[in-house]
Amino acid sequence: MSRNQPYRPLSIRTINGVGAFFNKLGIRPKLDADDILSRVEKATGLPRPPKGWDAGGLEVLVNALNSESQLNTIGRLAARGMLAGIIGNYVKLTDWFDKHPEEEKQVIEKPLMIVGLPRTGTSAMHGLMATDPGNRSPLFWEVNSPLPRPHPDHFDDDPRIEAMAKQLEMQYKMAPGFAAIHKMDATMPQECVANMQQMMYGITLTLTWYVPSYRKWLMQADPEPALRFHKRFLQMMQATEPDTRPEIKRWLLKTPGHLSSLPAIFKLFPDAQIVFTHRNPVDVIGSVCSFVWTLSGMFTDTAQVPELIGEEQATSWNQLLQLSMRDRALLAEHKNQFHDIYFNDIASKPFETVFGIYQKFGLTPPDDLEQRMQQYLDESPRGKHCKHEYTLADYHLTANGERARFKEYIDRFGL
């Protein structure tokens, strides 16, 4: 078995132990939508979002956290704090947007968007292409704490960078092995979903907790409102960019969650350029399950059932791939705005793969892009934080079963 066991320092074991005792008495940290929104009002000094802002997603998610996730005391406190934090960002940003309507005149022209299953090279492409100073991505710390807008002279040493770094350091400590699975850093490019989940639309929320009823809600929810919010966020950043960064030419965006957002992407970004990463799902799903096991292990002592995680993740990502294939067929007028790349090429010839993207979309790379990408690879070598070990069998899945499940996608892209 290659599953990591969650780290429990004495302080956390004590809190969870005391919490478990009081839980038997019916006393536990409150976790409900109205209380979370009240905390947002108190923390921000702003009104809670208007009714319908999230299409009901918050209520569905909170109910799932209470009935399905089996959160321990730390897990309940963390979930409440996380949701209050991201909704707090939402109300602060919408307040900013209301006060700066002129920013909507900003044109987001030909954004590059990286889409594909997790563990297919999306993060590698995001990191490599972000070395081009002409490509601009929202960074972890900017998305986590976007307001007030950073001062132009302190963009690289804003105190929020250190605060974000400490937060990520604690997460790595709480989830042993996570650093080997998914690298995160305060100044790294962040995914679009980090903004979209502020409207309770976020596939990453189903990776953090076992919430199958929320996943079912998410699969039928309309991504357009959340994507529109993300676009408005980009317009704000573009309008407030320091004048000292004239080299920026385009937005570089990424999230596997966009597998279900393709029609909305082309509605809001009609000239978007999509880089679609591919890898055999048989080689992906075990890694995704390991990711979920490691991340969710911080917040529960009893809900980590390997076979449930395996079936939930395999089902979810197959549904998303089915949607993406259906939508690509329906978006025939945009077929030349897609560029398919493969994990084996990303791993074996990353520079050629990146330059192929530039060639496909008629972009001019900087003269020193290869050197920049080499430096990026040298500073973040594969396996630096120990080897990521996982097997399908850990999650009661088999290679033959997953080949059958994903057969349509495997055949469609020759995997």
Protein Blocks (a to p, Z undefined) as FASTA:
>chain_A
ZZdcddddfklmmmmmmmmmmmmnopacdddfklmmmmmmmmnopacddehklnommmmm
mmmmmmmnopafklmmmmmmmmmmmmmmmmmmmmmmmmmmmlmmpccehiacdeddehio
pmmmmmmmmmpmkbccddfklmmmmbccddfklmmmcfklmmmmmmmmmmmmmmghklmm
occdfkbccdfklmmmmnopafklmmmpccfklmmmmmmpcfklmmmmmmmmmmmmmmmg
cfklmmbmbdcdddfklmmmmmmmmmmmmmbccddddddfklmmmmmmmmmmmmmmmmcc
klmcfklmmmmmmmmmmmmmmmmmmmmmmmmmmmmmpccddfklmmmmmmlmmmmmmmmn
opacdfklmmmmmmmmmmmcghklopadddfklnopafklmmmmmmmmmmmnoZZ
